[in-house]
Amino acid sequence: MTVDEAELPTVYLLSGEIHFTDRPAVVTTVLGSCVSVTLFNRRRGLSAICHGMLPHCRSGQTCGRTCAEAAKYVDCSLLAIISRFQQYGVVLSELEIGVYGGADMFGSLAGIKTSASVGKQNIEMALRILEREGALVHTMDVGGTEGRKMHFNTGTGEVRSVRLQPRVVLASNGNGGPK
């Protein structure tokens, strides 16, 4: 964190949450196959970030603005955020947008490579929704097999995304040593 960021409040964004604000803070989240999309409007000082777990709502219905489950899904959370920016008179072309995460966590853990991993589906859904709405993505750090820890400065729009190294866990025999 920069010196200025050290003085800002920290918000920990959990999976299935959205944070929309007009106040400077550092939003921190950890991503595996989930996708976060950051949106920043310099003119109005508005920022948003979502942490979508799955590409789309499986109920067969499009989530509305009042749906309690909307933030869990990439498509629903993005549509809700875009609608909120539009309520404030923000034109989508004014947004600085970043897409992060979408790692192939489950296939890589099992040694299986699939073309339709949850991470890949999440990335594709985010990009599809943003393109359909006419929003331009400025920054991306997506895919791969490593999770990410990211920090989003809602006052400046700056994002730092750090790839996490996989941890090796040894099984124990109950006496503190390996089996």
N, C-alpha and C positions, 0 to 999 in steps of 0.2 A: 504494500500500500504506500502511496505517496503521503507526505506529511499532511496535506490537506485532507486526504481520505481518512487518515487516522482520527481526525476530529469528527467525522460524520458518524451518525448512527448506523449500526449494522442490522440488516434484515436477513434472516435465514429463510430462504424460500424452499419449502418442502415440495416433494412430487405431488402433482395435482393441484398446485396453487398458482394464482395470478397476483402480481403486485403492480398496481397502477398508481402513480403519484405525481405530484408537482413539487415535491420536496427532495432536496439532495440527501442521499443515503448510499450505502454500499450494500447491494443485494448479493448475497453469496448463496450458491447452490452447488450440489454435486450431481453430475449426470453420468449415467451409464448408457442404456439404450434410449432413455428419455431424451426429449429435445426441448431446449429453451430457445425462445425467440425474444430478442430485445428490440424495443422500438423506442426511439428518442426523437422528440420534436424540439429543436433548439429555439424556435420562435416563441412557442408557448411555455417552454420549460416543463414539458410533460414527458414522462417515461413509463414504460411498461415492460414487464417480463413475465413469461409463462413457463411452466415446467410440465409439459405434456407427457403423459406416460404411454398412451396408446394413440395410434393414428386417427381413429374415428370412433364415434359413439356406436356401440353395437346394438343399441335399442332399435335401430332402423329409422329413428326420427332424428331430425336436425335439432341439436340443442338450441334452446332459446336463451335470451339474455338472463332469464330468471332460473334456468336449470341449475340445480345444486351440483350436478356432476360435470358441468361444462369444462372446468379447469383440468380435468383428468385427460381430456382428449385434445390432440393437437388442433384438429379442425375447429372444434367448438370454442376452444380458448382463443384462438387467433381471431375468429369472427367476432367474439365478444369484445376483444381488445380493440380491433379495428372500429367497431361500432362506437366504442367509448371515445376514441380519438375524434371520430366524425362528429360526435355530440359537442365536442369542444371546438368545432370549426377547423380541424386540422385536415388538410388535403394530404392524401397518402404519399404523394410525390415529395412532401416535406419531411418524411420520416427517414431517419437513419436506422436501418434494420440489420440485425445480425442473427444468424442461425447457428446453434451450437449443439453438440452431442450426437446422439444417434449411433453410438458404438455398437458393434456386433458382440455384445457381452456374452450372450448365452451360447451362441455357436462357438465362440472362441474358447469358452470354458469347457465345453464338451468335445472340442476338437473337430467340430462340424462346421462347414461353411455352407450357408444357404443364401440363395439370392433374395429371399424375402424375409430377412431377419426383422425383428420388431424395430430395431434402430433404423434400418434402411427404410422401412415403411413410414416411420415417423418423419424422417428427413424428406421423403418424397411428398408426404401430405403437407408439411409446412411450405415447401416450395410451390406446390400446386395451388394452395390457398392464396399465398402471397401473389403469385403470378395472375391468378384469376381475378384478384381484387385490384390489380394494377400497381402493386407495391414492389419497389426495387430493393433487392438484397444487396447491402454494401459489404458485408463481412460474413465469412463462413469458416467454421472449424468443426467439421462433421465427419462421421464415419470412423473407420479404424477399429481397433479392438480394445483401446484403453478408455477408461472413464475420464471425466474431466471435472476439475473444480473451477468454477468461474466466479468472477467478481464483476458486478455491473454498477458503475457509478451513475446514479440516476440524475446527478446534477450536470454531468459533462457528456454522458453517453458512452464513455470509455468502458471497454470490456477487456478483462484479462482472463484468458482461458489457459489452464495448466493441465496437461495430460498427466494422469496418475499411473504410476507403475504398478503392475499386478503384484499382489503379495502372495508369497508361498506360505501356506500354513501346514505345519507338520502335525500329524496325529500324535497324541500322547498316550502312553501306557497307563496313565493315572498316577505315576510316580514322578511326573515332571520330565521324563525322558521320552525319546521317540519309541514307537512300538517296535 
